[in-house]
């Protein structure tokens, strides 16, 4: 189920300002769904107004890869980036990012199922020669 708002940027700023009153240390937000525009993934709405309003550490997630995650931090769009699906499929994700190694593709059909137990423990680790 998708949640929508007539003015998501204004709502995000309002929420950030409201929680600032409680001195919350961090806010973890999910980037609006990305759409493909001219072969590049973009978001129809931006977290930047919320980022500017929130006084704590902002953690963004939602479709980021190594390059665009690094760029989001370097551009001060967010303080940290989380990688949910990529981490599920790549238990050694930091090492893969460090080496710029290929990533395992995740299998969405195995997310959050208990029988059979697949997808959380059987993705291959990166094999490197030492």
C-alpha positions as CSV (number, residue, x, y, z in Angstrom):
1,X,0.0,0.0,0.0
2,X,1.4,3.4,-1.0
3,X,0.8,6.5,1.1
4,X,0.3,9.8,-0.7
5,X,-0.1,13.4,0.3
6,X,-1.2,16.4,-1.7
7,X,2.0,18.3,-0.6
8,X,4.6,15.8,0.7
9,X,7.4,18.3,0.9
10,X,5.4,20.6,3.2
11,X,4.3,17.7,5.3
12,X,7.9,16.5,5.7
13,X,9.0,20.0,6.8
14,X,6.1,20.2,9.2
15,X,7.0,16.8,10.7
16,X,10.7,17.7,10.9
17,X,9.9,20.9,12.7
18,X,7.5,19.2,15.1
19,X,10.0,16.5,16.1
20,X,12.8,19.0,16.5
21,X,11.0,20.0,19.8
22,X,11.9,16.7,21.3
23,X,15.6,16.8,20.4
24,X,15.4,13.6,18.5
25,X,18.9,12.5,17.6
26,X,18.1,11.0,14.2
27,X,15.4,10.7,11.6
28,X,15.3,7.7,9.2
29,X,13.3,8.4,6.2
30,X,12.6,6.5,3.0
31,X,13.1,8.4,-0.3
32,X,9.9,8.7,-2.3
33,X,9.6,6.0,-4.9
34,X,12.0,6.5,-7.8
35,X,10.9,6.7,-11.4
36,X,13.0,6.3,-14.5
37,X,13.5,9.5,-16.5
38,X,15.7,9.3,-19.6
39,X,17.3,6.1,-18.3
40,X,18.2,7.6,-14.9
41,X,16.4,7.0,-11.6
42,X,14.9,10.1,-10.1
43,X,12.4,10.9,-7.3
44,X,9.4,13.1,-8.0
45,X,9.7,14.7,-4.6
46,X,12.8,15.7,-2.7
47,X,13.8,15.2,1.0
48,X,16.0,18.3,0.9
49,X,13.4,20.6,2.5
50,X,13.0,18.1,5.3
51,X,16.8,17.7,5.6
52,X,17.2,21.5,6.0
53,X,14.4,21.6,8.6
54,X,15.5,18.7,10.8
55,X,18.2,19.5,13.4
56,X,19.5,16.0,14.0
57,X,21.1,13.4,11.9
58,X,19.1,12.4,8.8
59,X,19.3,8.8,7.4
60,X,17.9,8.3,4.0
61,X,17.1,5.0,2.3
62,X,15.2,3.9,-0.7
63,X,16.9,2.7,-3.9
64,X,20.4,4.1,-3.3
65,X,23.5,2.4,-4.7
66,X,27.1,3.0,-3.9
67,X,27.7,6.0,-6.1
68,X,24.4,7.9,-5.5
69,X,24.6,7.1,-1.8
70,X,28.1,8.6,-1.6
71,X,26.9,11.6,-3.6
72,X,23.9,12.2,-1.4
73,X,26.2,12.4,1.7
74,X,28.9,14.5,-0.1
75,X,26.2,16.9,-1.4
76,X,24.9,17.2,2.2
77,X,21.5,15.8,1.1
78,X,21.6,13.4,4.0
79,X,24.0,12.5,6.8
80,X,23.9,8.8,6.3
81,X,22.4,6.3,3.8
82,X,20.9,2.9,4.6
83,X,20.8,0.0,2.2
84,X,18.0,-2.5,3.1
85,X,17.5,-4.7,0.1
86,X,21.2,-4.5,-1.0
87,X,22.3,-5.6,2.5
88,X,19.8,-8.6,2.5
89,X,21.4,-9.9,-0.8
90,X,25.0,-8.8,0.1
91,X,25.9,-9.7,3.6
92,X,29.4,-8.3,2.9
93,X,28.1,-5.0,1.3
94,X,30.7,-2.7,2.9
95,X,33.5,-4.9,1.5
96,X,31.8,-5.0,-2.0
97,X,31.4,-1.2,-1.9
98,X,35.1,-0.8,-0.8
99,X,36.2,-2.9,-3.8
100,X,33.6,-1.7,-6.2
101,X,32.7,-5.3,-6.6
102,X,29.6,-6.7,-8.3
103,X,26.5,-7.1,-6.2
104,X,24.2,-10.1,-5.8
105,X,20.7,-9.4,-7.1
106,X,18.1,-9.6,-4.4
107,X,15.0,-11.8,-4.8
108,X,12.1,-9.9,-3.5
109,X,9.9,-13.0,-3.5
110,X,11.9,-14.3,-0.5
111,X,11.5,-11.2,1.6
112,X,9.7,-11.8,4.9
113,X,8.8,-15.4,4.4
114,X,9.4,-18.2,7.0
115,X,8.9,-21.3,4.9
116,X,11.0,-22.1,3.1
117,X,13.7,-20.2,4.8
118,X,15.4,-18.6,1.8
119,X,17.1,-15.3,1.0
120,X,18.5,-14.2,4.4
121,X,21.2,-16.7,4.9
122,X,22.0,-18.2,1.5
123,X,23.3,-15.2,-0.6
124,X,26.9,-15.8,-1.5
125,X,29.7,-13.8,0.0
126,X,32.3,-12.2,-2.2
127,X,35.2,-14.5,-3.0
128,X,38.5,-12.6,-3.1
129,X,42.0,-13.9,-3.4
130,X,44.2,-12.8,-0.5
